[in-house]
Amino acid sequence: MTQSKMYKRHRFPPEIIQYAVWLYHRFNLSHRDVEDLMAERGVTVSYEAIRLWCNKFGSKYAQRLRRKHQGYGDTFFIDEVFVKIHGQRHYLWRAVDQDGEVVDVFLQKRRDGKAAKRFFKRLLRKHKGEPRKIVTDKLRSYGMAHRELIPETIHDTSQYANNRCELSQEPTRVRERGMSKFKSRHQAQRFLGAHAAVYNLFNLGRHLVSAENYRFSRQRAFVSWASAVAMRRGFDGNFREFRELTCQYMIMVLALSLIHISE
């Protein structure tokens, strides 16, 4: 989908729309908070318009980001937490790989064997193959889905092994409190899918790399975001810019490795 078709019949330019959507999904902000930030920059837009932008373009941006994703690891950490919507308990299933990348999030009413199999099938479609290892808690539904769908995959249920996935639920809890709980299953699934895609793009492991490498990786993330939102400014040249940044990054890593070996 080209830029002219995606943003057709919108009064505001694409740069403003994508920036508002990025603010909402990247940070713990409400639609009114985004409205105030846009007003500070001289853009007068209502929070209702921002809400409609996020609903329409958030899933489209997330779909493009997932399509351009380089792939996940071979170890999945799977967990489920309960979420109340209109007083009814739902279960949010989540899978992350060994690098902290969110593979999938899926909201269901149950956590029985059928629900586990449904979630595993989604994971296999997204991963396009069986993972080498899965790590879960001792819920029996995982064992049934493992035996029927991926029996050759290693299944680890040891204590504390699934802490990575349990900690990855914290950003969801933070956004849920900021939004005063989710309003419906459809709204929760739509938001969490877009939030996971943006989180994967900008989750750069800031505490694991130097400041220079972090700034470089962040610039690459912005280039990928500009490509996903179909910005006219260099949409055809974004790939060339991304390729140049990738080459520079590989040269930097090679130089640092040579310095480390010489020492």
Secondary structure, DSSP 8 states (H G I E B T S, - for coil): --HHHHTTT-SS-HHHHHHHHHHHHHTT--HHHHHHHHHHTT----HHHHHHHHHHHHHHHHHHHHHT-----SEEEEEEEEEEETTEEEEEEEEEETTS-EEEEEEES--SHHHHHHHHHHHHHHHTS--SEEE--S-HHHHHHHHHH-TTSEEE--TTTTHHHHHHTHHHHHHHHHTTS-S-HHHHHHHHHHHHHHHHHH---TTTS-HHHHHHHHHHHHHHHHHHTT-STTTTTHHHHHHHHHHHHHHHHHHHHHHHHH-
